[in-house]
Each structure stands twice: as structure tokens, then as C-alpha cells.
Amino acid sequence: MKAIILVAGYATRLYPLTQTTPKPLLEVGGKPIINYIIEQINTIPTVDNIYVVSNHKFAQHFTDWASALDNPIPITVLDDGTSTEETRRGAIGDIQFVIDTANIDDELMIIAGDNLFTYSLAEYCDYYKAKNSDCVCVKQFDDPEMIKQLGVVLLDEDNKILDFEEKPQQPKSNKAAFATYIYQKSTVPMIRQYLDAGNKPDAPGNFLAWLSKVKDVYAYVMNGECYDIGTHKALAEVREIFGDTAK
């Protein structure tokens, strides 16, 4: 299995912090956000390569970080060649860029580099193996207003996805998907198929919505938390939770 961590965004809502430092390298609890993701990936024996895809502006930042980390699983930083918000490839475009550049023909784990989570990635991977199908990680929310800001999934009794909708005004369920996906080897070429059909290359949930209409996709309902660090307020709250007040 190969892992891709998506870090090519510009995080403009976190300016000025992210004008000179990419969001995944901001510290929480005394270490960069991305380190928490790497530590979880390291618990999965089948992952043999980690690809970190960055924009050109911050590629050297991630190269320096990876060189200093000395991780047991090799980390390859890839520069997607884009330098502005306007020219970015989009998350799905970046995933395809990694697949093409690294010639990936394997199972694929994809994680957004700004998601800080506390559930077990190894347990999620075990769930994927048991289902023998593509999977996404979801969380149950009791706040009906909060879930309107997320990608909402409707599941059957076996947790198969029946419907997926980004930021619905009338949510069909209380479960929302987070950007942590595991795709079978046979699914990986379908990402190119999705893009070639002219579909949106940005939010990775767009591919999930498309895929769930042509293949069975299952939801792993997490037993833990997943924090989407998109604003100064969210960053401050997470730093407080992790006992860190660093700026």
C-alpha cells in the first residue's frame, strides 16, 4: 500500500501564519500537525512508501522536514509545480499527479495533511481489509448546524454509502466524511477516468461522491476525534486541547 498526504493548499484563512509556513508544519502539542499523521501511518505494516505532495512555494519546507524526520517508512516529497491559489491543481489533480509521477499501481491511502485525528488508523485499515472495498472515514455529529458545513454521508445498515453531499442545507444524516480514504488497487485508475470526464479536480470528496455511484464504498465510523484546522479559532482550540499555546 502507498500513502499520499495532501499538503499543496495555501491555507489563506490562516494568514499571516501560513504566509511563510505551510499549515501542516504548524505546531500543535510541540510538533508539526503532519507528524501526527506520519506516526499513525507508521503503525500500518503494509504501507511501504509515503508521498507528500506540495505546491512549489512550500516544497523545500517539506523536503527539509522529511530529511530531518528519519522516518522508518520512506517519505518522498513531490513538488506539483504550482505557485498560486489560482494555478493549483486541486486535491484530486494532485492525487493523479502523484500516481503518474510515482507510477503507483497499488492500494492507496489518501489523507489531508491538515487533519489532526485521534482514532486508530490501523483499526481503520483493518476495517478496510474486512470489507474488501474502498473506504472513507466518517464521524457522527450531534450538532445539526455544524454538519451543514461538512460532507454528509447517508449509510445503509452495513455502513455502505448510499448518498454523499457537500455542505447540504438539509442533511440526510448525522454523519460526515473526513479526508481519509483507502482505495483498492483496481480503483486507482478510476481517478484518471473521473478527471478525464471533466469532473471537478478540487475537493477529494467529489471523487468519493462519484465513486460511490459506480462501486460499493463503505464508511468507517471513527472512535475518536478528527480536527479540521482551517481557521485561527480552530487552531487555537486544538492547541488548547493538546496543551500547547505556541504561536
C-alpha positions as CSV (number, residue, x, y, z in Angstrom):
1,M,0.0,0.0,0.0
2,K,1.1,3.5,-0.8
3,A,0.1,6.6,1.2
4,I,-0.4,10.1,-0.1
5,I,-0.6,13.2,2.2
6,L,-2.1,16.2,0.6
7,V,-0.3,19.4,1.6
8,A,-0.5,21.6,-1.5
9,G,-3.0,24.1,-0.3
10,Y,-2.2,27.7,0.7
11,A,-4.4,28.0,3.9
12,T,-5.2,31.7,3.2
13,R,-7.7,31.7,6.1
14,L,-4.7,31.3,8.5
15,Y,-2.7,34.2,7.2
16,P,-0.3,35.6,8.3
17,L,0.8,32.3,10.0
18,T,0.7,30.4,6.7
19,Q,2.3,33.1,4.5
20,T,5.8,31.7,5.4
21,T,4.9,28.3,6.9
22,P,2.6,25.6,5.4
23,K,-0.3,24.7,7.6
24,P,0.7,21.0,8.1
25,L,4.0,22.2,9.6
26,L,2.4,24.5,12.2
27,E,3.0,23.0,15.6
28,V,0.4,21.5,17.9
29,G,1.4,19.9,21.2
30,G,5.1,20.6,20.4
31,K,5.3,19.1,17.0
32,P,4.1,19.7,13.4
33,I,0.5,18.6,12.6
34,I,1.8,16.3,9.8
35,N,3.9,14.4,12.3
36,Y,0.7,13.0,13.9
37,I,-0.4,11.7,10.6
38,I,3.0,10.1,9.9
39,E,3.0,8.4,13.3
40,Q,-0.3,6.8,12.5
41,I,0.8,5.7,9.1
42,N,3.8,4.1,10.6
43,T,1.5,1.7,12.5
44,I,0.4,0.1,9.3
45,P,2.8,-2.7,8.1
46,T,1.5,-2.8,4.5
47,V,2.4,0.8,3.8
48,D,5.9,0.9,2.1
49,N,6.0,4.4,0.8
50,I,4.6,7.8,1.8
51,Y,4.3,10.6,-0.7
52,V,3.8,14.2,0.4
53,V,2.6,16.4,-2.4
54,S,3.2,20.1,-2.0
55,N,2.9,23.2,-4.0
56,H,6.2,24.8,-5.3
57,K,6.1,27.6,-2.7
58,F,6.5,25.2,0.2
59,A,8.1,22.1,-1.4
60,Q,11.5,22.9,0.2
61,H,9.9,23.3,3.6
62,F,8.6,19.8,3.4
63,T,11.8,18.4,1.9
64,D,13.8,19.8,4.9
65,W,11.2,18.5,7.3
66,A,11.3,15.0,5.8
67,S,15.1,14.9,5.8
68,A,15.2,15.7,9.5
69,L,12.5,13.2,10.4
70,D,14.4,10.0,9.7
71,N,11.1,8.0,9.3
72,P,11.1,4.2,9.2
73,I,8.9,4.3,6.1
74,P,10.5,6.3,3.2
75,I,8.9,9.8,2.6
76,T,9.1,11.3,-0.9
77,V,8.2,15.0,-1.2
78,L,6.8,15.9,-4.6
79,D,6.5,19.4,-6.0
80,D,3.3,19.8,-8.0
81,G,4.8,22.9,-9.8
82,T,2.1,25.3,-8.8
83,S,2.8,28.6,-7.0
84,T,-0.6,30.3,-6.5
85,E,-4.1,29.7,-5.4
86,E,-5.3,30.4,-8.9
87,T,-3.0,27.8,-10.6
88,R,-3.3,25.0,-8.1
89,R,-4.2,21.5,-9.4
90,G,-6.8,20.8,-6.8
91,A,-6.6,17.8,-4.4
92,I,-7.8,15.2,-6.9
93,G,-5.4,16.7,-9.5
94,D,-2.6,16.4,-7.0
95,I,-3.5,12.8,-6.3
96,Q,-3.3,12.0,-10.0
97,F,0.0,13.9,-10.3
98,V,1.4,11.6,-7.6
99,I,0.0,8.5,-9.2
100,D,1.6,9.5,-12.6
101,T,4.9,10.7,-11.1
102,A,5.5,7.7,-8.9
103,N,3.9,5.1,-11.2
104,I,1.6,3.9,-8.5
105,D,-0.1,0.6,-9.2
106,D,-1.1,-0.4,-5.7
107,E,-3.6,0.1,-2.9
108,L,-3.8,3.8,-1.9
109,M,-4.3,5.6,1.3
110,I,-5.0,9.3,1.0
111,I,-5.0,11.8,3.9
112,A,-5.4,15.6,4.0
113,G,-2.3,17.0,5.7
114,D,-4.2,19.4,7.9
115,N,-6.5,16.8,9.6
116,L,-5.4,16.0,13.1
117,F,-7.1,12.9,14.4
118,T,-7.0,10.7,17.4
119,Y,-8.7,7.5,16.1
120,S,-6.5,4.4,15.2
121,L,-5.5,4.4,11.5
122,A,-4.5,0.7,12.0
123,E,-8.1,-0.2,13.1
124,Y,-9.4,1.8,10.1
125,C,-7.1,-0.2,7.8
126,D,-8.3,-3.5,9.4
127,Y,-11.9,-2.4,8.6
128,Y,-10.9,-1.8,5.0
129,K,-9.4,-5.3,4.7
130,A,-12.5,-6.8,6.3
131,K,-14.9,-5.0,3.9
132,N,-12.6,-5.7,0.9
133,S,-13.9,-2.4,-0.6
134,D,-13.0,1.2,-0.9
135,C,-13.5,3.1,2.4
136,V,-13.8,6.6,3.9
137,C,-13.6,7.7,7.5
138,V,-16.7,9.3,9.0
139,K,-17.7,10.8,12.3
140,Q,-21.1,11.2,13.9
141,F,-22.2,14.8,14.8
142,D,-24.9,15.8,17.1
143,D,-24.8,19.4,16.1
144,P,-27.1,19.8,13.1
145,E,-25.7,23.3,12.2
146,M,-22.1,22.1,12.3
147,I,-22.7,19.1,10.0
148,K,-24.1,21.6,7.3
149,Q,-20.5,22.7,6.8
150,L,-19.2,19.2,6.0
151,G,-19.6,16.5,3.5
152,V,-22.6,14.4,4.7
153,V,-22.9,10.7,4.0
154,L,-26.1,8.6,4.1
155,L,-25.4,5.0,5.0
156,D,-27.3,1.7,4.9
157,E,-27.4,-0.8,7.8
158,D,-24.0,-2.2,6.8
159,N,-22.3,1.3,6.5
160,K,-22.3,1.3,2.7
161,I,-22.6,4.8,1.3
162,L,-26.0,5.4,-0.3
163,D,-25.5,9.2,-0.8
164,F,-22.9,11.9,-0.4
165,E,-23.5,15.6,-0.4
166,E,-21.1,18.6,0.3
167,K,-22.4,21.1,2.8
168,P,-26.2,20.4,2.5
169,Q,-28.7,22.8,3.9
170,Q,-30.9,19.8,4.7
171,P,-28.6,17.0,5.8
172,K,-29.8,13.5,5.2
173,S,-27.9,12.0,8.1
174,N,-25.7,13.0,11.1
175,K,-22.5,11.5,9.7
176,A,-19.8,13.5,7.9
177,A,-16.9,12.3,5.9
178,F,-13.3,13.4,6.5
179,A,-10.5,13.3,4.0
180,T,-9.0,10.0,4.9
181,Y,-9.6,7.4,2.2
182,I,-8.4,3.9,1.4
183,Y,-8.8,2.8,-2.2
184,Q,-8.3,-0.7,-3.7
185,K,-5.7,-1.2,-6.4
186,S,-8.4,-1.6,-9.0
187,T,-9.9,1.8,-8.0
188,V,-6.8,3.9,-8.6
189,P,-7.1,4.1,-12.4
190,M,-10.6,5.4,-11.9
191,I,-9.2,8.7,-10.6
192,R,-7.9,9.4,-14.1
193,Q,-11.2,8.3,-15.5
194,Y,-13.0,10.8,-13.2
195,L,-10.7,13.6,-14.3
196,D,-10.8,12.8,-18.0
197,A,-14.6,13.1,-17.8
198,G,-14.3,16.7,-16.9
199,N,-15.2,16.4,-13.2
200,K,-14.1,18.9,-10.6
201,P,-10.4,18.4,-9.6
202,D,-10.6,20.1,-6.2
203,A,-12.2,18.6,-3.0
204,P,-11.3,14.9,-2.7
205,G,-14.9,14.3,-1.6
206,N,-16.0,15.0,-5.1
207,F,-14.3,11.8,-6.3
208,L,-15.8,9.9,-3.4
209,A,-19.3,11.0,-4.4
210,W,-18.8,10.0,-8.0
211,L,-17.2,6.6,-7.0
212,S,-20.0,5.7,-4.6
213,K,-22.4,5.7,-7.5
214,V,-20.4,3.2,-9.5
215,K,-18.8,1.0,-6.8
216,D,-19.5,-0.1,-3.2
217,V,-17.8,2.3,-0.8
218,Y,-18.0,1.8,3.0
219,A,-17.7,4.2,5.9
220,Y,-15.5,3.5,8.9
221,V,-17.2,5.3,11.8
222,M,-14.3,6.6,13.8
223,N,-14.0,6.1,17.5
224,G,-12.1,9.3,18.3
225,E,-11.8,12.8,17.0
226,C,-10.8,14.5,13.8
227,Y,-10.0,18.2,13.8
228,D,-10.1,20.2,10.6
229,I,-7.7,23.1,11.3
230,G,-9.0,25.7,8.9
231,T,-9.2,28.9,10.9
232,H,-7.3,30.7,13.6
233,K,-10.1,29.8,16.1
234,A,-9.9,26.1,15.2
235,L,-6.1,26.2,15.6
236,A,-6.3,27.9,19.0
237,E,-8.9,25.4,20.2
238,V,-6.8,22.4,19.1
239,R,-3.7,23.8,20.6
240,E,-5.6,24.2,23.9
241,I,-6.8,20.6,23.7
242,F,-3.2,19.4,23.2
243,G,-1.9,21.6,25.9
244,D,0.1,23.9,23.7
245,T,-0.2,27.7,23.4
246,A,2.6,28.2,20.8
247,K,2.0,30.7,18.1
